[in-house]
Amino acid sequence: MPVPRCVDAAKAGCGEGALWDVTRGCLWWVDISGEALHCYEPATGRARRIALPWLISALALDQNDGLLIATARGLGRVDPATGEIALLHDPEPESRGNRLNDMIAGPDGALWVGSMSEGARGPTGSLYRYDAGRPRAMMTGTTISNGLGWSPDGSRLYFVDSVPGVMHVLENGAWRVLSAFDALTGKPDGMAVDARGTLWVAICDRGQVLGLTPDGEITARIDLPCEIVTNCCFGGSDLRTLYITTGTFSMSAAEKAANPQAGGLFAVEMAVPGTAPYRAHWPG
């Protein structure tokens, strides 16, 4: 496999939420623990950091190219020029032991949002589907609702619950377990799907992104020069660049000094492109 290169040595505590913005030609991502929104423009090499008032964990685009965010206080929309956040809805207003974590827009404009137990204390999370701003729980009893991805034809939704290490798939209205990760393969985190249907899954504690067939068989591996690998998405003008976020949240000061690229944004050129992200149809 090609070797990833670091394109933004941001030293993020917990890089996440990678999202390619076709209209703006940039890669959005977040630092959860650093309470920041990041933007990388591959055409110029420019990288920006926008400080936010509280943590955000995931991003999606709406039908007007607005930037939707999953935050510690529910769903919102952020103005990337100012960092100002407008809150939209919280599916769990009475459950402050949870927070939102990952999300993705679907081919029909629905927004899928997963919650997690803060600190991963127990299976109190859920996966919600928002239609016209109204949520419906599609799965409950998750611990860290994490990676979400669509098959190229939009018929399958893949969904990772990181603590038990399980990848679920929703197809024809029914859930089933596609793959169970173990101590050897590591803890699955965020993910992306390429145009041939290969699943690229960030392995949070192994310094890798694994390539899986649509049936869950591991067939490829991308190694990174840092252990904590959190998320990935396809981007670039031809959607052939896999962008990968990393973190430093469990590293000692000595480990950070020895690995200055940890917490950075990486890019690797892929043989097969990805697909552009769907946009959520949010009211207003």
N, C-alpha and C positions, 0 to 999 in steps of 0.2 A: 504493500500500500504506500501511496505518497506520504511524505513526512509533513505533519502540520507545522505551520509557522505562526508565531505570535504576532498579531497585528495591532494589539493594544495591551500594553503591560499595565493594566489598570490596578492590579493588586486587590481585586475585589474580595471581600470576605466570603460572599456566596453569590457568584455570578449565576444568572438564571434567565429564563424568559426570552430566549433568542427568537427574533421575529424579523423576517425580511420585508421591507417596505418597498414595493415595486414602484409606486408613484414617486417617492422621494429618493429612491436609489440608495437607501442606507439600511444598516442593520441596527435594530433596536435591541437592547438587552438591559438587564437590571442587576444591581447588587442588593440582595435582600437585606443583609445585615448592615450594609453601608447606607441604606435608605437613599438610593440614587438610581437615576435613569441614565443609561449610556447610549451613545449614538456613534456608529462607525461608518464613514463614507469611503468605500473602496476606491472610487474614482480619484479622490484627492489624498487619501490616507489620513484624513482628519478624524480625530476622535474627540468627543465631547462628553462631559459628565455634568448632569443636571441634578442638583441636590433637591430632595423632596422632604416634606414634613413628617412622613412616617414611611414604614417599609412598604414596598410593592414587590410582588413575586412573579407576575406573569403579564403578558401583553397580548392584545389582539387588535385588529383594525375593524372599524365599522364601515358602513356603506358610504360614508362621506369622508373616508380616510382619516377619521378621528382615531385617537389612540386610546383604546380601552385598557384599563389596568385592574388587576386583582390586588387589593390592599388589605392591611390589617383591619380595616373598618368596612370592608365590603367592596363591591364593584364601583369603579369610578371611571372618569375620563380625565386625562392630563393634557395640559397645554405644554408641549415640549419647549416652547420658547421661554416660558416663565416658570415652569414647574408647578403651576397652580392646578389643584385637583378639585374636580366637582364630583361629589359622591352621587351614585345612581341608585344602588340597592344593595342590601345585605340579606342573603338568604338565611342567615343564622343569627339574627339580632339578639337572641337570648342566650347564645352559646359562646361566651367570650373565651372559653377554653380552647376554641378552635379559631383558625384563620383560613382564608382562601389561599390556595397555593398555585395550581396550574390551570390553564384554560386554553381553549381553541375554538375558532369559529368553524361551522359546518357548511357543507355544500348547499343546504337550504336556508342559510342565514341564521340558524340557531347558534347560540353561544353555550358551550359546555364549560362548566367551571367546577373544579374539585376543591374541597376543603380538607383540612388536616388537623389533627390534634397538635396544638403547640407543644413542641418538645417531644412529639411522637409518643405521648404517654399511653394512648390506647386507641381502639378502633371506633372513634367517634366521628370520623369524617364521612363525607358524602360526595357524590358526583351529581351535579345539577345540569339540567338542560333548560336554557332560557329561550322562550318563544315570545317575541314582542315584549320583552322585558319582564315576563312572568316565569318564575322558576318551577321546575318539577324534579324531584329526586329520582334519579335513574339507577343509583346504587347507593347503599348505605353500609356502614360497618367497616369503612376503610381507615387506615392509619395515616399514611401520607399519600393522598391522591396526587399522582404525579404525571409522568409523561403521557401525552395524548397525541395521536396521529391518525390520519385518514389514509386508506388505501387509495391508489391513483384514480380509481373510478368512483370514489366516494361511498362505496357500499359497505365498507368495514370501518369501525372506529376501534383503535387500539388504546388501551388504558392501563397504566402501571400503578400498582400500589407497592411502594418501595419497601416498607418494613417486612411484610411477608415475602417480598421478592416475586410477586406474581404479575404477569401481563395478561389482562383480559381482552377479549375481542367481542364487539357487538356486531352481529350480522343477522339480517332477517328478523330483527326485533328481539333476539335472544342473546344473552351473555354466555360465554364459556371461557375457560382458562386456556390460553394459547401456550404459555410457557411459564415454568417455575424456575427461578434463578436460585442457586445454592451458594454455599460458602466458597466454592471454587470459582464460579463465574462472577460473584460479587453482587453489589446492590444496584438494581436498575433505577435510573432517574429519568431525565427528560429524553425525548426521542424525536426522530424525523423519519419520513418515508420518501424514498426516491421514486422516479417515474416507472421503474420496473417492479415496484412493490417491496423492495428490500427495506427492512426496518433497521434503522441505525439508532442504537440505544446507548446513551451515556451510562457508564458504570462508575458510580460515585466514589467507590473506594478502591479502584484498581488502575486508575490512570489510563482508561481505555474507552473507546466507543466500539461496540460490537455490531456486526452486520448479521441480521437474521433473515431467513426466508419468511414468506408469509405464513408458513407452517411452524415457525419457531425454531428452526435449525440454525445454529451458529455457523456461518460460513466465512466471515471476514473479521478482521480486528485492526483498529487504528490505535497506535500507542501514542500517548502524549507525555511530555516531560514533567508532568505534575500528577500527583495521585488523585486529587479531588476533581472529578470531571462530572459536570452537572446537567448540561443540556446541549442541544444542537439543532440547527435548522439549515436548510438550503437557501442560498442567496446568490447575489451577483447578477450581472446583466444576462447571463445565460443559465442561471440557477444551477451551475455546476460546482459552486464553492460550498463546502460544508463548514459552517461556522460553529465553533465549539466553545462553550463557556466553562470556566473552572473556578475554584475557590481556594481559600486559605483558612477556613473556619476552625479546623482542628489541628493546625500546625503550630509548633512552637516558634519563638522568635528566631532561634537558631536555624530551624528548618526553612523558615521564610527567607532568611538571609542567604541560605545555600541554594535556594530555588527562586530566583527573582522573577521568573515568568509565571509562577503560581498565581492564580487569581486573574490571569489575563484572558483575552479573547484570542482564539486560534482560528486559522483558516487552512483548509486542505482542499486541493482540487480533485474532483471526483470524476470517474469515467462516465457515470450515469447522472443526469441532472435530477433535481427535485421538481416539485410543482409549486406554483405561487400559492400563498395562504388564502383561504377563503375570508370573506368579510362578513361580520355579524350585522344583521338587520336590527339595529337598536332604535327604539322609538325616539323621535326628535332629531 
